[in-house]
């Protein structure tokens, strides 16, 4: 057997081993692709359901936010109106309190005067 024949035999054997490896690898790739396809098929309904629930949750959240904005506007209006009405009333109460204080002073003065007149 010559060197050329030995080299050709080694090359042929390498080609056969490579072909066997490629066939095995392609089988594994096909099996992995099939498993991936099954996994995607199994997950698709779950993903669709999660997306639907997320959409519903977003819609509910938007509704709640809109209602909260409405409540905030109403609260602001009530606060403004309360302030608008309460401040003058508080001022009037201050004036009334001052008048009441003066009236109490006047009544005490009259009582003192009457007491003094009775003693004489």
C-alpha positions as CSV (number, residue, x, y, z in Angstrom):
1,X,0.0,0.0,0.0
2,X,1.4,3.3,-1.0
3,X,1.3,6.6,0.9
4,X,-1.3,7.9,-1.5
5,X,-3.6,5.0,-0.9
6,X,-3.2,5.4,2.9
7,X,-4.0,9.2,2.6
8,X,-7.0,8.5,0.4
9,X,-8.2,5.9,2.9
10,X,-7.8,8.4,5.8
11,X,-9.7,11.1,3.7
12,X,-12.5,8.6,2.9
13,X,-12.8,7.6,6.5
14,X,-12.8,11.3,7.6
15,X,-15.6,12.0,5.0
16,X,-17.7,9.1,6.3
17,X,-17.2,10.2,10.0
18,X,-18.1,13.8,9.0
19,X,-21.2,12.6,7.1
20,X,-22.3,10.5,10.1
21,X,-21.7,13.5,12.4
22,X,-23.7,15.8,10.1
23,X,-26.6,13.3,9.9
24,X,-26.7,13.0,13.7
25,X,-26.4,16.8,14.2
26,X,-29.2,17.4,11.6
27,X,-31.4,14.9,13.5
28,X,-30.7,16.8,16.8
29,X,-31.4,20.1,15.1
30,X,-34.7,18.8,13.7
31,X,-35.6,17.4,17.1
32,X,-34.8,20.7,18.8
33,X,-36.8,22.6,16.2
34,X,-39.8,20.3,16.7
35,X,-39.5,20.8,20.5
36,X,-39.3,24.5,20.1
37,X,-42.3,24.5,17.8
38,X,-44.3,22.5,20.4
39,X,-43.2,24.9,23.2
40,X,-44.3,27.9,21.2
41,X,-47.6,26.2,20.3
42,X,-48.1,25.5,24.0
43,X,-47.2,29.0,25.1
44,X,-49.2,30.9,22.5
45,X,-52.6,30.5,24.3
46,X,-51.0,31.6,27.6
47,X,-49.3,34.6,26.0
48,X,-52.6,35.6,24.2
49,X,-54.5,35.2,27.5
50,X,-51.8,37.3,29.4
51,X,-52.0,40.0,26.7
52,X,-55.8,40.1,26.9
53,X,-55.6,40.3,30.7
54,X,-53.0,43.1,30.4
55,X,-55.2,45.0,28.0
56,X,-58.2,44.7,30.4
57,X,-56.0,45.8,33.3
58,X,-54.8,48.8,31.3
59,X,-58.3,49.7,30.4
60,X,-59.4,49.5,34.1
61,X,-56.4,51.5,35.2
62,X,-57.2,54.2,32.7
63,X,-60.8,54.3,34.0
64,X,-59.7,54.6,37.6
65,X,-57.2,57.3,36.6
66,X,-59.9,59.2,34.8
67,X,-62.2,58.9,37.9
68,X,-59.4,60.1,40.2
69,X,-58.8,63.1,38.0
70,X,-62.5,63.9,38.2
71,X,-62.4,63.5,42.0
72,X,-59.4,65.8,42.1
73,X,-61.2,68.4,40.1
74,X,-64.2,68.2,42.3
75,X,-62.1,68.4,45.4
76,X,-60.4,71.5,44.0
77,X,-63.7,73.1,43.3
78,X,-65.1,72.3,46.7
79,X,-61.9,73.6,48.4
80,X,-62.2,76.8,46.4
81,X,-65.9,77.3,47.2
82,X,-65.3,76.5,50.9
83,X,-62.5,79.0,51.1
84,X,-64.5,81.6,49.2
85,X,-67.4,81.2,51.7
86,X,-65.5,80.5,54.9
87,X,-63.0,83.3,54.8
88,X,-65.7,86.1,54.9
89,X,-67.6,84.1,57.6
90,X,-64.5,83.9,59.7
91,X,-64.0,87.6,59.3
92,X,-67.6,88.3,60.2
93,X,-67.2,86.1,63.3
94,X,-64.2,88.1,64.3
95,X,-66.2,91.3,64.0
96,X,-69.1,89.7,65.9
97,X,-66.7,88.5,68.6
98,X,-65.3,92.0,68.9
99,X,-68.9,93.4,69.2
100,X,-69.8,90.7,71.7
101,X,-66.7,91.6,73.8
102,X,-67.7,95.3,73.7
103,X,-71.3,94.4,74.6
104,X,-70.0,92.3,77.6
105,X,-67.9,95.3,78.6
106,X,-70.9,97.6,78.4
107,X,-73.1,95.3,80.4
108,X,-70.4,95.0,83.1
109,X,-70.1,98.7,83.1
110,X,-73.8,99.1,83.5
111,X,-73.9,96.5,86.3
112,X,-71.1,98.3,88.1
113,X,-72.9,101.6,87.7
114,X,-76.2,100.1,89.0
115,X,-74.3,98.5,91.9
116,X,-72.7,101.8,92.7
117,X,-76.1,103.6,92.6
118,X,-77.7,101.0,94.9
119,X,-75.0,101.4,97.5
120,X,-75.6,105.2,97.7
